[in-house]
Each structure stands twice: as C-alpha cells, then as structure tokens.
Amino acid sequence: MVDIDSIESYNYDLPAHRIAEYPLADRASSKLLVYKNNEIIDSSFKNIGDYLPDNALLVFNNTRVVQARFLFQTATGATIEIFSLEPAEGEGGPAESMAAVGKVRWKCFVGNAKRWKQDMLVRTVQLESGAVLSFYAKQLEQREDYYIIELSWNSDTITLSEIFSLLGDLPLPPYMKRKTEASDKIRYQTVYAKHEGSVAAPTAGLHFTEQILAQLAARGIQQEEVTLHVGAGTFKPVKTASIAEHQMHGEYISVSRTLLAKLLEQSDKVVIPVGTTSMRTLESIYWLGCKLFHDVDAFGAGIPELTQWDAYKIPPVSVVESIQALLLYIDKNKKEQFNAKTSLLIKPGYTFALCKAIITNFHQPKSTLLCLVSSFVGIENMNRIYAFALKNDYRFLSYGDSSLLFKTEPLNNSAINKK
C-alpha cells in the first residue's frame, strides 16, 4: 500500500540528460502528453486545441519574473549571492514593494553567508546621466531557512523594480547548472507576463504563443488570468521524510472580480489552470471563500490568508456560496481584485473544488509540485504518465515539454458542487 505522506512516494529516476537546460527555438514545438479517461496520448503542443473541450475556461498566471539574484563582493574578495524571494512582513505585497524607492526589507536566500562578515555589502553602477548609483545589502535577521535583508540605494526616484533590472540577474533554476544568457530574459517569461514579482516562471505557460492564444480564442475557448507571485512556496525543496512535515512559504495571489463573476455565472465551464500556480490560486480562492461564508469577519483588517492545512479543516460549501462570499467581500471593500496570500499544500486526500484539468510541465522528483499532480490524477497514474514520458523522450522541468491532464475521478465531497 502506498504511503501518501512519504516523500518517497513522489520519487522517480530522472536522468540528468532528460533535464532541458535550454528552451526549444519555437515555444509551441514542445511535445504534449495528454492524459484523459485513463488513456495516454503522445502529441505536440501546437495541437493542444484539439484536446480542449469547447466549454473550456483556461486560467493563466500573468506574473512576471524579476531579476532577483544579486552578487556582491566582500572586502576580502568573497562572493555573496542574495536571492530575493519576497517582501518581508510589513512591506506590503510584491506590487507595492517593487514600486518602493530608497529602502525595502525582503526575505532572501543567501549563498556563502558564512563569508559575510561586514555590516553592509555594496555595489555601484554608473547611470546614463553620469550619476553613480550605490546599492546596499544589510543583514537584519536570520530565520530558519532564509534571511531578512534590508536593500537600500541612494536615490529617491529609482524604484526597486528598476534596481532589479539594473543590477539583478534572472534566477534560472539551479538544476540548469549554467549562467543566465540574454535569450533567457525573453524565453523565461510567458508571452502574457504582466505583473512583476515572481522569482521563478510559471513554466507551464512558456509553451503558449500569441498565435496559439488567438487560435483558441477563435474557437470560443475563454481565457482569464490570475496572479500568483512565485516564491519559495512553489520551489522550496522537500527535505523532510513526510510531506506532512514540510513547511510551505506563503505566496501572494490576486484574482479579478471579472473572473470571480465568470466562475459564478458559468458553472458549465471546464476550468483548466495553466500551471500548478494557477491551480493553487484557484483552489485557494475557493477555500478562502469558504472561510468568509462561515465568518464574514474572518480576515479582519489584514490581508486574507489561507494557511497550509486550512483546506483540510474548513467545512466545504458549494462553489456558488464560496464565490458569492468573495464577491460580497470585495464589493464591501470597494475593490476590483481579491488579493490574498496562500500557503496551500495540495497532497493526496485533497478535494478539488474548481479545476477539472491542468496544463503543466514535468516536475522534479520528491517535490510539492509532483505531489500536487499525484493528488489530481492519483499516484499510480502519475507513475504511469511519468514512465511514458521518460520512455518517449520527453524533456523535463522548466524548459521541458508539456502535459494536459484531465481529472476523471468524482469529487470526494459532493457539497462542493452542490448548487
């Protein structure tokens, strides 16, 4: 019997040569694995429209990757790498922080931290105006697996977003084992990326082109967007023997009133998130709506937040009741967006509320992303799918090939779909 909490249940042998270190020249030329009705089909991503139902609603994550990796030199010549994950508590969300000038505090991973002895690190760059910009990093606090770093610079007109562009490096995943190249600044962004704040791309969307999006729209397949700014919560490796002991980081999400209304009014739609981040966003808003349904003051004056295990404890309500609660909340607060933070961990035993299929890449062994896929199609089916992909020369991970996976099992809790 499979132990659904053991991280070894989400393990497989991934040869190094199957990891895609570079993207294909044409985004849409990737392979596409389709899993539906217990059948596996080998296809090409450019044909994805052939496998989508006419009543599909595709939901894309429109976050934009920022150049969040900085290299500093210490007085002794050591190189310190600061990987900026997300704003620290009290700094607002990524949008507010990216617009800040002068000083911000961020949660960061620090490479070679033992060599950081001096109070403050500094980098300088000469601007086109001739002025010299000085950029500083100061270590404020060490947490369990990250640091709170104060980033500051000698300008009250240059934003943090501009600092990232001027001095930062695009943070390619470490398993690529290569330096960022100029082409990555284009190819490691989706064609629909808008809102800055992610430190990793929502890679399922890297296969879409403007032409494919137009073809799908011409067929009447609806397209909507959400925002989840990818942080440590998505890619943090699982280091515990049990997935139940893994601690997720919170990530910022934003969903428009338009999408909420569409989910409420068009219950016949087959909701298909593009990527695990879109799926976590959609599923998170359902459970946040459940929170509000049970207690209209559940969020107080703070930002709404879904913790790691809330979805396994909150009494479910119908999708209609959940979405109505969210619409009432944003109307009461005179907003057009529902902004929140989620730490949701999806593992077997999770009850999916909104998503009927998912477009996603092939994920790392022993990761929360592979755990999510296993929750959606079942561990045994996940093993079949990945074995097929390995046997048929699929490329894996961020720059790898794609899959379209349909959920065919009935929901465990009929209360969610009760209208």
C-alpha positions in Angstrom: 0.0 0.0 0.0 1.3 3.5 -1.0 2.2 5.8 1.9 0.7 9.1 0.6 2.7 11.1 3.2 6.1 9.6 2.4 8.1 11.8 0.1 9.5 8.6 -1.5 6.0 8.0 -2.9 6.7 11.0 -5.2 10.1 9.9 -6.3 11.3 8.6 -9.7 14.6 8.3 -11.5 15.3 11.4 -13.6 18.5 11.1 -15.7 20.4 14.3 -16.0 20.3 14.3 -19.8 16.5 14.4 -19.7 16.5 17.8 -17.9 16.1 20.6 -20.5 18.8 23.2 -20.0 17.7 25.3 -22.9 14.3 26.0 -24.4 13.3 25.0 -27.9 13.6 27.7 -30.5 9.8 27.6 -31.1 7.7 27.7 -27.9 4.9 25.6 -29.5 7.1 22.8 -30.8 7.3 21.1 -27.5 5.8 17.6 -27.0 2.5 17.3 -25.4 1.3 14.3 -23.3 -2.5 14.1 -22.9 -4.0 12.0 -20.1 -7.7 11.5 -20.3 -10.1 8.7 -19.4 -7.1 6.6 -18.3 -5.5 6.9 -21.8 -2.2 8.5 -22.6 -1.7 10.2 -25.9 1.6 11.4 -27.4 1.2 14.7 -29.3 2.6 18.2 -30.0 1.8 21.3 -28.0 0.8 23.2 -31.2 -2.1 20.8 -31.3 -3.3 21.5 -27.8 -6.6 23.0 -29.1 -7.6 19.5 -30.4 -7.7 18.2 -26.9 -9.5 21.0 -25.1 -13.3 20.8 -24.7 -15.3 23.6 -26.3 -16.5 24.8 -22.9 -13.0 25.1 -21.5 -12.0 28.1 -19.5 -8.2 28.5 -19.4 -6.8 30.3 -16.5 -3.2 31.8 -16.9 -0.8 33.1 -14.2 0.2 36.5 -15.5 3.1 37.1 -13.1 6.4 38.4 -14.4 9.8 37.1 -13.3 12.1 39.7 -11.8 15.9 39.7 -11.9 16.0 38.8 -8.3 19.6 37.4 -7.9 22.3 39.8 -6.8 26.1 39.1 -6.5 28.1 41.2 -4.0 31.8 41.2 -3.2 33.0 41.3 0.4 36.1 43.3 1.5 38.1 40.1 1.4 37.0 39.2 -2.1 34.4 36.6 -1.3 31.3 36.5 -3.5 27.9 36.6 -1.6 24.8 35.7 -3.6 21.5 37.2 -2.4 18.4 35.7 -3.9 15.4 37.9 -3.2 12.3 35.8 -2.5 9.5 38.2 -1.5 8.9 41.3 0.6 9.2 40.9 4.4 6.3 41.2 6.7 5.0 44.8 6.8 6.4 45.7 3.4 3.1 45.0 1.5 2.8 42.7 -1.5 5.2 42.5 -4.4 3.5 45.3 -6.3 3.9 47.8 -3.5 7.5 46.7 -2.8 8.5 46.8 -6.5 7.3 50.5 -6.6 9.3 51.4 -3.4 12.2 53.9 -3.5 15.2 54.1 -1.2 14.8 51.1 1.0 12.9 47.8 1.4 13.2 44.7 3.5 13.0 41.3 1.7 13.1 37.6 2.6 16.2 36.2 0.9 18.3 33.1 0.5 22.0 33.9 1.0 24.7 32.0 -0.7 28.1 31.8 1.0 26.6 33.5 4.1 29.5 32.4 6.3 31.8 34.7 4.5 29.6 37.8 5.1 31.4 39.4 8.0 31.0 43.1 7.3 28.0 45.2 8.3 26.9 46.1 4.8 27.6 45.0 1.2 27.6 47.5 -1.6 27.5 47.5 -5.4 27.8 50.6 -7.6 26.8 51.3 -11.2 27.1 54.5 -13.3 23.8 55.6 -14.8 23.3 57.2 -18.2 23.0 60.5 -16.5 26.5 60.1 -15.2 25.4 59.8 -11.6 26.7 56.8 -9.5 24.1 54.6 -8.0 25.1 52.7 -4.8 23.1 49.6 -3.9 23.5 48.2 -0.3 22.5 45.0 1.4 22.4 44.7 5.2 21.6 41.5 7.1 18.9 42.2 9.7 17.8 38.7 10.9 18.4 35.0 10.2 15.3 32.8 10.1 15.1 29.0 9.9 15.8 28.8 6.1 16.1 32.4 4.9 17.3 35.9 6.0 15.6 39.3 6.3 17.8 41.6 4.3 17.5 45.4 4.0 18.1 46.5 0.5 18.7 50.3 0.1 20.0 52.6 -2.6 21.0 56.3 -2.8 18.1 57.6 -4.9 14.6 58.7 -4.1 13.4 58.4 -7.8 14.6 55.0 -8.8 12.3 52.1 -7.8 13.1 48.7 -6.6 11.8 47.4 -10.0 14.5 49.5 -11.7 17.1 48.3 -9.3 16.3 44.7 -10.2 16.6 45.5 -13.9 19.9 47.4 -13.5 21.7 45.1 -11.1 19.9 41.8 -10.8 20.3 38.6 -12.7 17.4 36.4 -13.9 17.2 33.5 -11.4 17.3 30.3 -13.5 16.6 27.1 -11.6 19.8 25.7 -10.0 19.4 22.4 -11.8 20.2 24.0 -15.1 23.8 24.4 -13.9 24.6 27.3 -16.2 24.6 31.1 -16.2 21.7 33.2 -17.4 22.0 34.2 -21.0 20.5 37.1 -22.8 17.9 34.9 -24.5 16.6 33.7 -21.1 15.3 37.2 -20.4 12.7 36.6 -23.2 12.2 32.8 -23.1 11.9 32.5 -19.3 8.9 34.8 -19.4 5.4 33.9 -20.7 4.1 35.9 -23.7 1.4 37.2 -21.4 3.5 38.2 -18.4 2.4 41.4 -16.8 2.8 41.9 -13.1 6.3 41.9 -11.6 7.0 39.8 -8.5 8.0 36.2 -9.3 11.4 34.7 -8.7 10.6 31.7 -11.0 8.5 31.5 -14.1 5.1 29.8 -14.2 6.6 27.4 -16.7 3.5 25.7 -18.0 2.8 28.9 -19.8 6.1 29.1 -21.6 4.7 26.9 -24.4 2.0 29.3 -25.4 2.4 31.7 -28.3 0.3 34.7 -29.4 -0.8 32.6 -32.4 -2.0 29.7 -30.2 -3.8 32.0 -27.9 -5.6 33.6 -30.9 -6.5 30.2 -32.3 -8.0 29.1 -29.0 -10.0 32.4 -28.7 -11.3 32.0 -32.3 -12.7 28.6 -31.2 -14.5 30.3 -28.4 -12.3 28.9 -25.6 -12.3 31.5 -22.9 -9.2 32.8 -21.3 -8.8 34.5 -18.0 -5.8 35.5 -15.8 -4.9 35.3 -12.1 -1.7 36.3 -10.4 0.4 34.2 -8.1 3.9 35.7 -7.5 6.1 32.6 -7.4 8.3 32.5 -4.3 9.8 29.9 -2.1 6.5 28.2 -1.5 6.4 26.8 -5.0 10.0 25.6 -5.5 11.3 25.1 -2.0 12.7 21.5 -1.9 11.1 19.0 0.4 13.7 17.9 3.0 11.5 16.0 5.3 10.7 12.3 5.1 7.0 13.1 5.3 5.2 15.6 3.1 3.1 16.4 6.1 6.1 17.8 7.9 7.1 20.1 5.0 6.5 23.8 5.7 5.2 25.9 2.8 6.0 29.6 2.4 3.1 32.0 1.7 2.8 33.4 -1.8 0.7 36.5 -2.9 -2.3 35.9 -5.2 -4.7 38.2 -6.9 -8.0 37.4 -8.7 -10.1 39.8 -10.6 -13.8 40.4 -9.9 -14.4 39.6 -13.6 -13.0 36.0 -13.1 -15.0 35.5 -9.9 -18.2 36.5 -11.7 -17.4 34.2 -14.6 -16.8 31.3 -12.2 -20.1 32.1 -10.5 -22.2 32.5 -13.7 -20.8 29.8 -15.9 -20.8 26.7 -13.9 -20.8 24.6 -17.0 -17.3 25.6 -17.9 -14.4 23.1 -17.6 -11.9 25.2 -15.6 -8.3 24.3 -16.7 -5.5 26.1 -15.0 -2.3 26.7 -16.9 0.3 25.5 -14.4 0.3 24.5 -10.8 0.5 28.1 -9.6 -2.8 28.9 -11.4 -4.3 25.7 -9.9 -3.2 26.7 -6.4 -4.6 30.2 -6.9 -8.0 28.9 -8.0 -8.3 26.3 -5.3 -7.1 28.8 -2.7 -9.8 31.3 -3.5 -12.4 28.6 -3.2 -11.3 27.8 0.4 -10.9 31.5 1.3 -14.5 31.9 0.1 -15.5 29.1 2.4 -13.8 30.9 5.3 -15.8 34.0 4.5 -19.0 32.1 4.2 -18.6 30.8 7.7 -17.4 34.1 9.2 -17.8 37.4 7.3 -15.1 38.9 9.6 -12.6 36.0 9.1 -9.9 38.3 7.7 -10.3 41.3 9.9 -8.2 44.3 8.7 -5.3 42.2 7.5 -4.7 40.5 4.2 -6.8 37.4 3.7 -4.6 34.3 4.2 -5.0 30.6 3.6 -2.6 28.5 5.7 -1.0 25.3 4.7 -3.7 22.9 6.1 -6.8 25.1 6.1 -8.3 23.3 3.1 -8.3 20.1 5.1 -10.1 21.6 8.1 -12.6 24.2 6.7 -16.1 22.8 6.2 -16.7 22.9 2.5 -19.6 24.8 0.9 -20.8 25.0 -2.7 -18.7 26.8 -5.3 -21.6 29.3 -5.7 -21.7 30.0 -2.0 -17.9 30.4 -1.8 -17.6 32.7 -4.8 -20.6 34.8 -3.7 -18.9 35.3 -0.3 -15.8 36.6 -2.1 -17.8 38.9 -4.3 -19.5 40.4 -1.3 -16.2 40.9 0.4 -14.5 42.8 -2.4 -17.7 44.8 -3.0 -17.8 45.7 0.6 -14.2 46.8 0.4 -14.7 48.6 -2.9 -12.1 46.6 -4.7 -12.0 45.1 -8.2 -9.4 42.5 -7.2 -9.4 39.9 -4.4 -5.8 39.9 -3.0 -4.7 37.3 -0.6 -1.8 35.1 0.5 -1.7 31.3 0.3 0.4 28.6 1.7 -1.9 25.8 0.4 -0.2 22.4 0.1 -2.1 20.1 -2.2 -1.5 16.4 -1.4 -3.4 13.2 -1.8 -6.6 13.5 0.2 -7.2 17.0 -1.0 -10.7 17.7 -2.5 -10.5 19.7 -5.7 -13.2 22.3 -6.0 -12.8 24.2 -9.3 -10.2 22.5 -11.5 -11.2 19.7 -13.9 -7.9 19.5 -15.9 -4.4 21.1 -15.8 -1.7 22.0 -18.3 1.6 21.5 -16.6 5.3 20.6 -17.3 7.1 17.5 -15.8 8.3 18.2 -12.3 11.2 17.3 -10.1 11.2 14.1 -8.1 10.2 14.5 -4.4 8.7 17.9 -4.9 5.4 19.5 -3.8 4.5 20.0 -7.5 4.7 16.3 -8.2 2.7 15.8 -5.0 0.0 18.1 -6.5 -0.1 16.2 -9.8 -0.4 12.9 -7.9 -3.3 14.4 -5.9 -5.0 15.3 -9.2 -4.6 12.1 -11.2 -3.6 9.6 -8.4 -0.2 8.3 -7.6 -0.4 5.2 -9.7 -1.5 7.2 -12.7 1.2 9.8 -12.1 3.8 6.9 -12.2 2.3 5.7 -15.5 2.4 9.2 -17.0 6.0 9.9 -16.0 7.2 6.4 -17.1 5.6 7.1 -20.5 7.2 10.5 -20.8 10.7 9.0 -19.9 10.2 6.2 -22.4 9.1 8.6 -25.2 11.9 11.1 -24.9 10.0 14.0 -23.2 12.1 16.8 -21.9 11.7 17.6 -18.2 11.4 20.5 -15.8 11.2 24.3 -16.5 12.3 24.4 -20.2 10.9 20.9 -20.9 7.8 19.6 -22.5 4.1 19.9 -21.5 1.2 17.7 -20.4 -2.6 18.1 -20.4 -4.0 16.1 -17.5 -7.8 15.5 -17.0 -9.3 14.6 -13.7 -11.7 11.8 -14.2 -12.4 10.8 -10.6 -15.5 12.1 -9.0 -15.0 14.7 -6.2 -14.9 13.2 -2.7 -17.2 15.8 -1.2 -20.5 16.5 -3.1 -21.1 19.6 -1.0 -18.6 21.5 -3.1 -20.5 21.0 -6.3 -24.0 21.4 -4.8 -25.8 24.3 -6.5 
